[in-house]
């Protein structure tokens, strides 16, 4: 099993959207991937609930059966669209992939 965790810091605004709206869109878009990418075994998207300066704004937790399934997810055209949007609206990101 592969666990894939990503966290993002989000811009205060982008193309007329507020930070709150951007985070809502990220959550909605990522959750929509569950219905089109069968390799996703588990997925949770959460918004930060504290105000620490070291905090990230949005977190993704996902599980895949194998590294190959993770690669299929990452290369899927629908995921690529979501990732491109996130790259436009994030200021920082961290990623951890580990096997259990």
C-alpha positions as CSV (number, residue, x, y, z in Angstrom):
1,X,0.0,0.0,0.0
2,X,1.3,3.5,-0.9
3,X,0.3,6.5,1.1
4,X,0.4,9.8,-0.8
5,X,0.2,13.0,1.3
6,X,0.4,16.5,-0.1
7,X,-0.1,19.9,1.7
8,X,-0.4,23.3,0.1
9,X,-0.2,26.9,1.2
10,X,-2.7,28.8,-0.9
11,X,-2.6,32.4,-2.3
12,X,-4.9,35.0,-0.6
13,X,-6.6,35.4,-4.0
14,X,-6.4,34.4,-7.7
15,X,-8.3,35.7,-10.7
16,X,-11.1,37.2,-8.5
17,X,-11.4,34.1,-6.2
18,X,-10.8,34.5,-2.5
19,X,-8.6,32.1,-0.6
20,X,-11.7,30.4,0.8
21,X,-13.1,29.9,-2.7
22,X,-9.8,28.6,-3.9
23,X,-9.6,26.0,-1.1
24,X,-13.3,25.0,-1.8
25,X,-12.5,24.5,-5.5
26,X,-9.3,22.4,-4.7
27,X,-11.3,20.2,-2.3
28,X,-14.2,19.8,-4.8
29,X,-11.9,19.1,-7.8
30,X,-9.8,16.5,-5.9
31,X,-12.8,14.7,-4.5
32,X,-14.2,14.5,-8.1
33,X,-11.2,12.4,-9.0
34,X,-12.4,9.5,-6.9
35,X,-15.2,8.8,-9.4
36,X,-12.9,8.9,-12.5
37,X,-9.7,7.3,-11.3
38,X,-10.3,3.8,-10.0
39,X,-6.8,3.4,-8.7
40,X,-7.6,5.7,-5.8
41,X,-8.4,3.4,-2.9
42,X,-8.9,6.1,-0.3
43,X,-8.8,9.9,-0.4
44,X,-9.4,12.6,2.1
45,X,-9.0,16.4,1.6
46,X,-9.0,18.7,4.6
47,X,-8.7,22.4,5.3
48,X,-6.5,23.6,8.0
49,X,-8.3,24.7,11.2
50,X,-5.5,26.5,13.1
51,X,-3.7,29.8,12.6
52,X,-0.1,28.9,13.2
53,X,2.3,30.6,10.8
54,X,3.9,27.2,9.9
55,X,0.5,25.7,9.0
56,X,-0.5,24.7,5.5
57,X,-3.9,25.5,4.2
58,X,-5.1,22.3,2.5
59,X,-4.0,18.6,3.0
60,X,-4.6,15.6,0.7
61,X,-4.3,12.1,2.1
62,X,-4.7,9.2,-0.4
63,X,-3.9,5.5,-0.7
64,X,-3.0,3.4,-3.7
65,X,-2.3,-0.4,-4.0
66,X,1.1,0.2,-5.6
67,X,3.6,2.7,-6.9
68,X,2.2,1.9,-10.4
69,X,-1.3,2.8,-9.4
70,X,0.0,6.1,-7.9
71,X,1.8,6.8,-11.2
72,X,-1.5,6.1,-13.1
73,X,-3.3,8.6,-10.9
74,X,-0.6,11.2,-11.3
75,X,-0.5,10.9,-15.1
76,X,-4.3,10.7,-15.5
77,X,-5.6,13.7,-17.6
78,X,-8.2,14.7,-15.0
79,X,-5.5,14.7,-12.2
80,X,-3.2,16.7,-14.5
81,X,-5.9,19.4,-14.9
82,X,-6.4,19.7,-11.1
83,X,-2.7,19.8,-10.4
84,X,-2.2,22.5,-13.0
85,X,-4.8,24.7,-11.2
86,X,-3.3,24.0,-7.8
87,X,0.2,25.0,-9.1
88,X,-1.3,28.4,-10.2
89,X,-2.9,29.1,-6.7
90,X,-0.3,27.7,-4.3
91,X,2.6,29.4,-2.7
92,X,4.2,26.3,-1.3
93,X,3.8,22.6,-1.2
94,X,5.2,19.5,0.6
95,X,4.7,15.9,-0.5
96,X,5.4,12.5,1.2
97,X,4.9,9.1,-0.4
98,X,5.5,6.0,1.7
99,X,4.9,2.3,1.6
100,X,3.2,0.3,4.3
